[in-house]
Amino acid sequence: MDIQQLKTIIHVEELGSLSKAAERLNLAQPALSRQIRLLEEELGVHLFERHGRGMVITAVGEAVLGHAATIMREMDAIRSTTAAAKTTLSGKVEVGMTPTVSEFLIAPLMERAKALHPNLGLRFSSAFSGHLMDWLKRGELDVAFSYDLEHQPSLVIKPVMVENLLLIGPASAKLSLDRTEPFSSLAAMPLVLPSPRHGLRRIVDECARKAGVQLTAAVEVDSFGAMLSLVKSGFGSTILPLPPIYDHLSRGIVTAAPLIDPVPSRKLVVAFASDARINAAARYIGGSFVEIARDLVNSGVWSGYMIDDPAISKPL
């Protein structure tokens, strides 16, 4: 079975005639007839019924035709993807990220962009979601990666994944990724948490409400680096996504465990100012971000799951 055979049955079915299909494909009619015969012999079924008025596809042929059409669409998508990769992008893209995302995604984004588009410049800004959205609306950013954004008419927001948040403790806590911890257990722990104005804190407080417990913040700090430093020093535990602490975890500097009842999570999105203003370079960065996120989820470095939105299943 090959692509030419699949292409042949698509055109023969559409035109209902072997001679018309041969003319369209600029091939000899006997060659097309032989392709169909060989495919039928390989599959062990009749794909067409032959009669004086032409050729009519059989029921099993209809099923094969559906798969053939899907394969041809995928082939076209591959060609489009590689053609886009050959187009060198240039200029500068203003990229915004929340602090935890910037900790682990700036380097792989840079590596991917420079490998394919060496003339493309990237400028990164890190801030809370509210600031990122304001900068997008004012045209100070081309693309932003943020959390839990609601629909806003002035923004194009595409969901990427649902990220699970984990309990992160010092090495002495002896937490394990293979052992879940009930959220209610946090009530007995000193915690290092962001302030109530931080989106992460709102998620933690809502989970505490659902679990029916009161949490005690030993210290409040709105800095990822400071939070991690305090945890490593034994001042308490915190709640964070897995990727920015993955290296510390692998070296045994901190320990981590999944939380349940409930599972704290948040939705990661890619946002643009508006469809009309999304340039090719910004779309490329958005698509690259989605690809990197998918790789990290599949490899277990990022706890959560991808949102299968067709609009972001390929480079934007």
Helices and strands as residue ranges (DSSP letters): H 3-15, H 18-25, H 29-43, E 48-51, E 54-57, H 59-86, E 91-97, H 99-116, E 120-126, H 129-137, E 143-147, E 156-164, E 166-170, G 171-173, E 181-182, G 183-188, E 190-193, H 199-211, E 216-220, H 224-232, E 238-240, G 243-245, H 246-250, E 254-260, E 265-272, G 275-277, H 280-298, E 304-306, G 310-312
